[in-house]
């Protein structure tokens, strides 16, 4: 795949990932009754699961190496990079601290980290 096509696909998938992030976050937070932003946790945990799944699939089922690299670039870096949102999660954790909600900040930040690691591991393992 030439670099122009790869760049265009990467950009398109990144934009689609960002739209999906917005939609998932909006739906989750519309029904959220908790005092912390649950939508970002759902987005990041599902992103880690999907990246684990993609990693497992590419490692075991995609060849040649050039095709595997293109799939990782376009779907992993593009779509899932646009979908996941570490920066928003960091700001939300910081805002919880600013409001004096230390337990929520710990639950949000620590919970997301633990759940994301588990989700990624599950994704890689089930392939």
N, CA, C and O of each residue as an XYZ file, in Angstrom:
508
protein
N       0.849     -1.170      0.000
C       0.000      0.000      0.000
C       0.895      1.234      0.000
O       1.834      1.331      0.790
N       0.595      2.171     -0.890
C       1.454      3.349     -0.927
C       1.105      4.302      0.218
O       0.029      4.208      0.809
N       2.018      5.210      0.520
C       1.883      6.053      1.701
C       0.709      7.021      1.611
O       0.132      7.365      2.643
N       0.340      7.465      0.432
C      -0.798      8.380      0.293
C      -2.104      7.678      0.653
O      -2.934      8.229      1.377
N      -2.281      6.473      0.150
C      -3.492      5.704      0.467
C      -3.517      5.370      1.952
O      -4.564      5.477      2.592
N      -2.376      4.966      2.509
C      -2.304      4.649      3.935
C      -2.665      5.872      4.777
O      -3.406      5.756      5.753
N      -2.148      7.038      4.405
C      -2.440      8.272      5.136
C      -3.935      8.595      5.080
O      -4.535      8.960      6.092
N      -4.528      8.460      3.899
C      -5.957      8.749      3.750
C      -6.817      7.780      4.564
O      -7.764      8.200      5.228
N      -6.492      6.494      4.516
C      -7.239      5.507      5.292
C      -7.052      5.715      6.793
O      -7.998      5.592      7.571
N      -5.827      6.029      7.187
C      -5.539      6.312      8.591
C      -6.366      7.498      9.073
O      -6.960      7.447     10.150
N      -6.404      8.559      8.285
C      -7.161      9.760      8.645
C      -8.661      9.483      8.710
O      -9.337      9.906      9.648
N      -9.173      8.775      7.716
C     -10.584      8.441      7.680
C     -10.981      7.594      8.889
O     -11.984      7.865      9.549
N     -10.193      6.583      9.164
C     -10.497      5.710     10.305
C     -10.348      6.445     11.637
O     -11.114      6.198     12.568
N      -9.387      7.331     11.732
C      -9.248      8.141     12.942
C     -10.474      9.002     13.174
O     -10.955      9.119     14.301
N     -10.980      9.605     12.108
C     -12.201     10.408     12.213
C     -13.408      9.572     12.587
O     -14.225      9.989     13.409
N     -13.529      8.389     11.989
C     -14.633      7.488     12.333
C     -14.548      7.030     13.787
O     -15.563      6.913     14.474
N     -13.331      6.776     14.241
C     -13.142      6.391     15.636
C     -13.571      7.498     16.586
O     -14.195      7.229     17.613
N     -13.241      8.743     16.251
C     -13.627      9.877     17.092
C     -15.142     10.045     17.130
O     -15.704     10.355     18.181
N     -15.806      9.842     15.994
C     -17.273      9.917     15.960
C     -17.871      8.812     16.828
O     -18.813      9.055     17.582
N     -17.330      7.606     16.724
C     -17.815      6.499     17.550
C     -17.598      6.793     19.034
O     -18.471      6.504     19.853
N     -16.459      7.358     19.386
C     -16.182      7.729     20.774
C     -17.240      8.700     21.267
O     -17.794      8.509     22.349
N     -17.530      9.735     20.495
C     -18.526     10.722     20.875
C     -19.889     10.072     21.093
O     -20.574     10.363     22.074
N     -20.277      9.196     20.180
C     -21.586      8.543     20.280
C     -21.672      7.624     21.498
O     -22.650      7.675     22.243
N     -20.662      6.790     21.702
C     -20.669      5.879     22.851
C     -20.671      6.674     24.158
O     -21.451      6.378     25.064
N     -19.813      7.668     24.256
C     -19.742      8.505     25.455
C     -21.082      9.187     25.716
O     -21.537      9.244     26.859
N     -21.708      9.699     24.676
C     -22.998     10.385     24.820
C     -24.089      9.441     25.311
O     -24.849      9.788     26.215
N     -24.169      8.263     24.727
C     -25.194      7.291     25.129
C     -24.983      6.850     26.574
O     -25.935      6.801     27.353
N     -23.742      6.528     26.935
C     -23.466      6.076     28.305
C     -23.769      7.183     29.304
O     -24.424      6.936     30.317
N     -23.307      8.388     29.038
C     -23.504      9.471     29.995
C     -24.953      9.944     30.060
O     -25.364     10.533     31.060
N     -25.728      9.695     29.012
C     -27.150     10.031     29.039
C     -27.867      9.200     30.107
O     -28.818      9.670     30.733
N     -27.414      7.989     30.304
C     -28.042      7.082     31.266
C     -27.247      6.950     32.561
O     -27.587      6.135     33.419
N     -26.204      7.735     32.703
C     -25.294      7.649     33.852
C     -25.887      8.381     35.053
O     -26.224      9.561     34.954
N     -26.013      7.702     36.163
C     -26.518      8.324     37.390
C     -25.423      8.483     38.437
O     -25.686      8.899     39.565
N     -24.205      8.151     38.058
C     -23.079      8.245     38.981
C     -22.494      9.649     38.937
O     -22.819     10.444     38.055
N     -21.624      9.941     39.901
C     -21.036     11.279     39.983
C     -19.702     11.385     39.262
O     -18.966     12.350     39.463
N     -19.395     10.443     38.456
C     -18.157     10.548     37.681
C     -18.432     10.112     36.244
O     -19.399      9.398     35.975
N     -17.572     10.548     35.327
C     -17.802     10.322     33.896
C     -17.576      8.868     33.481
O     -16.453      8.464     33.178
N     -18.626      8.113     33.471
C     -18.562      6.695     33.139
C     -18.311      6.459     31.652
O     -17.711      5.452     31.278
N     -18.766      7.380     30.803
C     -18.615      7.207     29.360
C     -17.168      7.029     28.923
O     -16.873      6.200     28.063
N     -16.275      7.798     29.508
C     -14.855      7.693     29.145
C     -14.286      6.341     29.561
O     -13.451      5.771     28.857
N     -14.732      5.833     30.691
C     -14.272      4.513     31.134
C     -14.738      3.451     30.139
O     -13.953      2.593     29.736
N     -16.000      3.505     29.746
C     -16.535      2.529     28.790
C     -15.770      2.608     27.468
O     -15.407      1.581     26.895
N     -15.530      3.814     26.992
C     -14.807      3.994     25.733
C     -13.402      3.402     25.825
O     -12.998      2.631     24.955
N     -12.663      3.754     26.864
C     -11.276      3.294     26.953
C     -11.164      1.796     27.202
O     -10.255      1.149     26.682
N     -12.076      1.239     27.988
C     -12.042     -0.207     28.233
C     -12.381     -0.961     26.948
O     -11.725     -1.950     26.621
N     -13.399     -0.505     26.219
C     -13.723     -1.188     24.961
C     -12.616     -1.000     23.932
O     -12.357     -1.902     23.137
N     -11.964      0.150     23.935
C     -10.839      0.370     23.016
C      -9.709     -0.609     23.324
O      -9.113     -1.167     22.403
N      -9.410     -0.825     24.592
C      -8.343     -1.771     24.956
C      -8.721     -3.193     24.589
O      -7.878     -3.961     24.125
N      -9.986     -3.550     24.794
C     -10.433     -4.884     24.391
C     -10.277     -5.059     22.883
O      -9.734     -6.063     22.422
N     -10.753     -4.079     22.119
C     -10.669     -4.166     20.659
C      -9.226     -4.166     20.167
O      -8.904     -4.868     19.209
N      -8.355     -3.392     20.806
C      -6.947     -3.395     20.415
C      -6.296     -4.736     20.744
O      -5.481     -5.237     19.969
N      -6.649     -5.313     21.876
C      -6.157     -6.649     22.205
C      -6.629     -7.677     21.190
O      -5.857     -8.524     20.741
N      -7.905     -7.595     20.832
C      -8.469     -8.497     19.834
C      -7.770     -8.324     18.483
O      -7.404     -9.304     17.835
N      -7.592     -7.083     18.072
C      -6.902     -6.795     16.808
C      -5.466     -7.317     16.834
O      -4.996     -7.906     15.860
N      -4.784     -7.100     17.939
C      -3.402     -7.571     18.077
C      -3.330     -9.085     17.961
O      -2.466     -9.625     17.270
N      -4.247     -9.766     18.645
C      -4.272    -11.220     18.572
C      -4.577    -11.738     17.180
O      -3.955    -12.693     16.716
N      -5.538    -11.109     16.514
C      -5.913    -11.531     15.162
C      -4.772    -11.294     14.179
O      -4.446    -12.169     13.377
N      -4.171    -10.123     14.243
C      -3.067     -9.810     13.320
C      -1.885    -10.735     13.563
O      -1.246    -11.194     12.617
N      -1.594    -11.009     14.827
C      -0.443    -11.856     15.150
C      -0.639    -13.300     14.702
O       0.328    -13.984     14.368
N      -1.886    -13.766     14.694
C      -2.097    -15.189     14.412
C      -2.733    -15.490     13.065
O      -2.620    -16.611     12.568
N      -3.403    -14.507     12.463
C      -4.180    -14.821     11.263
C      -3.891    -13.958     10.037
O      -4.389    -14.263      8.953
N      -3.110    -12.898     10.172
C      -2.909    -11.997      9.033
C      -1.474    -12.120      8.524
O      -0.514    -12.001      9.284
N      -1.357    -12.361      7.230
C      -0.055    -12.367      6.577
C      -0.267    -11.878      5.157
O      -1.399    -11.951      4.677
N       0.692    -11.409      4.486
C       2.096    -11.242      4.857
C       2.282    -10.092      5.841
O       1.327     -9.421      6.231
N       3.518     -9.888      6.223
C       3.850     -8.877      7.223
C       3.414     -7.478      6.801
O       2.997     -6.685      7.646
N       3.501     -7.165      5.526
C       3.101     -5.834      5.050
C       1.602     -5.616      5.252
O       1.175     -4.517      5.604
N       0.811     -6.654      5.033
C      -0.632     -6.548      5.260
C      -0.921     -6.380      6.739
O      -1.759     -5.562      7.118
N      -0.239     -7.143      7.578
C      -0.419     -7.032      9.027
C      -0.068     -5.628      9.508
O      -0.779     -5.060     10.337
N       1.011     -5.073      8.998
C       1.420     -3.720      9.389
C       0.371     -2.695      8.962
O       0.076     -1.765      9.714
N      -0.190     -2.853      7.775
C      -1.213     -1.925      7.294
C      -2.475     -2.016      8.138
O      -3.079     -0.993      8.463
N      -2.878     -3.227      8.494
C      -4.067     -3.419      9.341
C      -3.847     -2.776     10.704
O      -4.725     -2.075     11.208
N      -2.679     -3.009     11.305
C      -2.379     -2.409     12.609
C      -2.380     -0.887     12.523
O      -2.900     -0.212     13.412
N      -1.804     -0.352     11.462
C      -1.739      1.100     11.295
C      -3.130      1.702     11.135
O      -3.487      2.653     11.831
N      -3.904      1.148     10.226
C      -5.189      1.754      9.880
C      -6.238      1.517     10.970
O      -6.934      2.452     11.364
N      -6.359      0.300     11.455
C      -7.367      0.014     12.475
C      -6.870      0.317     13.891
O      -7.597      0.908     14.690
N      -5.649     -0.081     14.198
C      -5.125      0.139     15.550
C      -4.816      1.589     15.830
O      -5.350      2.179     16.769
N      -3.945      2.168     15.006
C      -3.560      3.560     15.209
C      -4.673      4.502     14.768
O      -4.978      5.468     15.467
N      -5.276      4.233     13.627
C      -6.306      5.110     13.086
C      -7.599      5.047     13.873
O      -7.904      5.948     14.654
N      -8.361      3.979     13.667
C      -9.685      3.892     14.284
C      -9.619      3.885     15.811
O     -10.271      4.697     16.468
N      -8.838      2.974     16.370
C      -8.808      2.860     17.837
C      -8.072      4.026     18.489
O      -8.357      4.379     19.633
N      -7.124      4.625     17.764
C      -6.485      5.838     18.277
C      -7.460      6.997     18.338
O      -7.418      7.803     19.267
N      -8.346      7.084     17.342
C      -9.374      8.112     17.349
C     -10.479      7.818     18.347
O     -11.092      8.735     18.893
N     -10.733      6.539     18.586
C     -11.804      6.115     19.495
C     -11.414      6.289     20.961
O     -12.204      6.798     21.757
N     -10.217      5.874     21.318
C      -9.815      5.942     22.728
C      -9.457      7.374     23.114
O      -9.211      8.220     22.255
N      -9.431      7.629     24.418
C      -9.237      9.012     24.841
C      -8.549      9.118     26.192
O      -9.186      9.378     27.212
N      -7.251      8.916     26.181
C      -6.471      9.032     27.411
C      -6.463     10.461     27.940
O      -6.524     10.673     29.151
N      -6.388     11.440     27.045
C      -6.319     12.840     27.488
C      -7.600     13.253     28.203
O      -7.541     13.929     29.230
N      -8.745     12.861     27.680
C     -10.008     13.188     28.348
C     -10.083     12.505     29.703
O     -10.528     13.105     30.681
N      -9.652     11.260     29.764
C      -9.664     10.537     31.039
C      -8.774     11.227     32.067
O      -9.137     11.306     33.241
N      -7.630     11.719     31.648
C      -6.725     12.426     32.557
C      -7.358     13.707     33.078
O      -7.278     14.003     34.270
N      -7.983     14.460     32.193
C      -8.638     15.702     32.608
C      -9.795     15.405     33.560
O      -9.980     16.110     34.552
N     -10.567     14.371     33.262
C     -11.687     14.024     34.140
C     -11.208     13.602     35.516
O     -11.810     13.978     36.522
N     -10.134     12.826     35.578
C      -9.560     12.461     36.871
C      -9.077     13.679     37.635
O      -9.292     13.781     38.843
N      -8.431     14.600     36.946
C      -7.949     15.828     37.570
C      -9.110     16.682     38.071
O      -9.027     17.258     39.155
N     -10.171     16.769     37.311
C     -11.346     17.543     37.744
C     -11.974     16.957     38.998
O     -12.442     17.691     39.868
N     -11.982     15.644     39.086
C     -12.498     15.013     40.306
C     -11.655     15.422     41.511
O     -12.190     15.691     42.587
N     -10.346     15.466     41.330
C      -9.455     15.911     42.403
C      -9.718     17.373     42.761
O      -9.762     17.725     43.940
N      -9.889     18.213     41.762
C     -10.162     19.633     42.011
C     -11.440     19.841     42.806
O     -11.521     20.756     43.625
N     -12.432     19.004     42.572
C     -13.704     19.125     43.279
C     -13.654     18.476     44.652
O     -14.635     18.508     45.395
N     -12.516     17.889     44.988
C     -12.385     17.232     46.286
C     -12.994     15.847     46.340
O     -13.179     15.301     47.428
N     -13.309     15.266     45.200
C     -13.875     13.919     45.123
C     -12.729     12.910     44.970
O     -12.553     12.312     43.909
N     -11.973     12.735     46.023
C     -10.767     11.908     45.951
C     -11.092     10.438     45.687
O     -10.384      9.765     44.937
N     -12.148      9.951     46.295
C     -12.549      8.566     46.057
C     -12.967      8.336     44.618
O     -12.606      7.327     44.011
N     -13.739      9.285     44.067
C     -14.149      9.176     42.670
C     -12.950      9.278     41.738
O     -12.884      8.579     40.727
N     -12.011     10.142     42.072
C     -10.809     10.280     41.239
C     -10.027      8.968     41.220
O      -9.566      8.531     40.166
N      -9.881      8.348     42.375
C      -9.172      7.071     42.457
C      -9.942      5.977     41.723
O      -9.359      5.182     40.985
N     -11.250      5.946     41.931
C     -12.084      4.945     41.264
C     -12.039      5.123     39.750
O     -11.904      4.150     39.007
N     -12.153      6.358     39.302
C     -12.141      6.646     37.863
C     -10.804      6.282     37.232
O     -10.756      5.543     36.249
N      -9.734      6.795     37.790
C      -8.410      6.601     37.203
C      -7.898      5.174     37.401
O      -7.483      4.519     36.445
N      -7.930      4.707     38.625
C      -7.448      3.362     38.915
C      -8.323      2.283     38.310
O      -7.830      1.287     37.780
N      -9.637      2.492     38.396
C     -10.567      1.519     37.822
C     -10.404      1.391     36.325
O     -10.432      0.290     35.775
N     -10.233      2.539     35.665
C     -10.052      2.506     34.217
C      -8.764      1.782     33.846
O      -8.742      1.003     32.893
N      -7.705      2.029     34.582
C      -6.431      1.368     34.304
C      -6.557     -0.149     34.448
O      -6.165     -0.897     33.553
N      -7.098     -0.591     35.564
C      -7.221     -2.027     35.826
C      -8.149     -2.680     34.800
O      -7.809     -3.708     34.214
N      -9.320     -2.079     34.586
C     -10.271     -2.655     33.629
C      -9.721     -2.660     32.208
O      -9.966     -3.601     31.454
N      -8.987     -1.628     31.841
C      -8.406     -1.560     30.490
C      -7.353     -2.636     30.286
O      -7.301     -3.260     29.226
N      -6.516     -2.859     31.290
C      -5.510     -3.922     31.188
C      -6.168     -5.291     31.072
O      -5.751     -6.121     30.265
N      -7.191     -5.522     31.875
C      -7.903     -6.800     31.825
C      -8.581     -6.970     30.469
O      -8.526     -8.047     29.877
N      -9.223     -5.907     29.975
C      -9.918     -5.975     28.687
C      -8.933     -6.274     27.555
O      -9.231     -7.091     26.684
N      -7.774     -5.629     27.553
C      -6.763     -5.893     26.532
C      -6.284     -7.336     26.587
O      -6.125     -7.987     25.555
N      -6.056     -7.827     27.789
C      -5.622     -9.215     27.968
C      -6.684    -10.197     27.469
O      -6.360    -11.184     26.809
N      -7.933     -9.926     27.782
C      -9.017    -10.786     27.303
C      -9.063    -10.775     25.778
O      -9.211    -11.820     25.146
N      -8.935     -9.575     25.191
C      -8.952     -9.472     23.726
C      -7.874    -10.298     23.053
O      -8.138    -10.994     22.072
N      -6.660    -10.221     23.578
C      -5.544    -10.986     22.999
C      -5.755    -12.486     23.222
O      -5.451    -13.302     22.352
N      -6.270    -12.831     24.377
C      -6.378    -14.241     24.770
C      -7.460    -14.993     24.004
O      -7.284    -16.174     23.706
N      -8.557    -14.351     23.681
C      -9.685    -15.100     23.090
C      -9.512    -15.421     21.608
O     -10.313    -16.155     21.031
N      -8.476    -14.876     20.999
C      -8.279    -15.141     19.563
C      -7.755    -16.530     19.341
O      -7.530    -16.929     18.199
